[in-house]
Amino acid sequence: MGKPTLNRQIVTGEKLQDGIARGLGTIYEVALTAYGVNGGNVAIERRASAPTISHDGVSNLEELEVEDPVEDMAIKVVKQASQRTNETAGDGTTLSAILSYHLYEWAMGEIKAGKTPMQVSKEIEANIPKILDAIDKVTTKKLSPELLKGACIISAGDEGLGELIYDVVSETGEYGGINVSYVGSLGVSTNIVRGMYVPSGYLDPKLVNDLDGNRSVLEEVPVIILSSTITRQDELLPILEHIRTHTFQKAVFFADITGDALRLLEMNRNFDACVVKPQANNYEILLKDVALYTGGQVYSGAPADFKMEYAGKAQKVTITQRETTILGGYGEKEEIDKVVKDLKDKLAKAEPQDRPFLEGRIARLTANVATIYVGGASAVERGEVKLRVDDAVCAAKTALAGGVVPGGGVCLRDIAGKLGLDYLRMPYLDLLANSDIDNEKCADGCGYNLKTKQICNMVDNYLVDPAIVVREAVINSHSVVSKLITTQLALVYKDREWNF
């Protein structure tokens, strides 16, 4: 087996600048292909599986790699900016890449005109707050149902799919949980749960009480939450006795019950029990959330000391093989609201990688969860639709959080005219070119409906983009280009392949 060479070579001057320019041009070409409702799909080859047909900017750019080391480094730098936009705003990957390209072209023109790279870099950084302030001035913060639906339709790239996602988001709200899953059937369907959703099912199928539905359904049931593992009968018996003394002949256990203790529940035909062992990375926090929602406590003491005051209660608990839904928990609303408020405060300051965890807890405690089931005739079709559904869900939530701006590139086009920054106009022109539309002068706030090719007021016709997406694309594209134009030297590996 050969060893890789870790020696590096220095690249400077025209070779470096040409490589960076080619990298920006390559990523722009890939991003532009799928830009807008009339953009095409990108076929992505896989080494060990079927190719993917994608209209999703994240997937398209993620897979892009080239042989030339400098060109590849430039691509990776712009990909980082695009991925950062997607992590923060949930969308805008393609806009970040396209805006980076046009900003780079503008910056190099300024440098060729006599400015130094550092002067242009500072100018780019100084433009960011001006652009963001201009975006804020045209942002519609309070969304009508029609505006929210418009954001969903544009991001999904399909009216029917966008309306379906709008219905789900309207039901669950900004902090509601939305899961997207594959199914073997055709089409896209939804299921909205008005209760706490736990993505774990029953531990033992022998305990289900609805054999036809392969599930357990228990009403007005105590909920026992145990942090320790129960394996012996003598550990479980005291808890069962306490439950019986309070005239309950049923219980739901959120616990790890195994061995003889589990067999005791299987043999006890007069006691209707079901065991759920949450399969989650944050197991202890999930147990605390269940306790809070049901009005119980996570019990970690000796089984003989268990009292019913530790138990929670719910109006109805439904447990299937893969998931559990708790309806009508008896937890104190004030306590739940306080925890949810704290979580929302943390969410406002959270880093992108921490947001899914906090959003999941908020959705769980507010008892508002939906699942969108994506089907298709092939794995390729299912994958492509799921990517569009994911994008539209993120766009809708981002629109709810930060409002919307005129879509179709109009927002940045108008700002370009006000600030004298021509590169901001280019994404708008790219969208027109992708739709074979000749550019005509439009009033501020007006642009083209890319489907009908008619000029209209974008907001009045619900053709809008989430403001946060546009803001993040501006921030990240400007940040990365200001660094690229001041790059004077690159250290790249001589050998970019491992020889086995």
Buried (B, 14 or more C-beta within 10 A) or exposed (E): EEEEEEEEEEBEEEEBBBBBBBBBBBBBEBBBBBBBBBBEBBEBEEEEEEEBBBBBBBBBBBBBEBEBBBBBBBBEBBBBBBBBBBBBBBBBBBBBBBBBBBBBBBBBEBBEEEBEBEEBBBBBEEBBEEBBEBBBEBBBEEBEEEBBBBBBBBBBBBBEBBBBBBBBBBBBEBBBBBBBEEBEEEEBEBEBBBBBBBBBBBBBEEBBBEEEEEBBBBEEBBBBBBBBEBBEBEBBBBBBEBBEEEEBEBBBBBBBBBEBBBBBBEEBEEBBBBBBBBEBEEBEBBBBBBBBBBBBBBBEEEBEEBEBEBBBBBEBBBBBEEBBBBBBBBBEEEEBEEBBEEBBEBBEEBEBEEBEBBBBBBBBBBBBBBBBBBBBEEEBBBBBBBBBBBBBBBBBBBBBBBBBBBBBBBBBBBBBEEBEBEBBBBBBBBBBBBBEBEEEEBEBBBBBBBEEEEBBBBBEBBBBBBBBBBBBBBBBBBBBBBEBBBBEEBEBEEEEEEEE
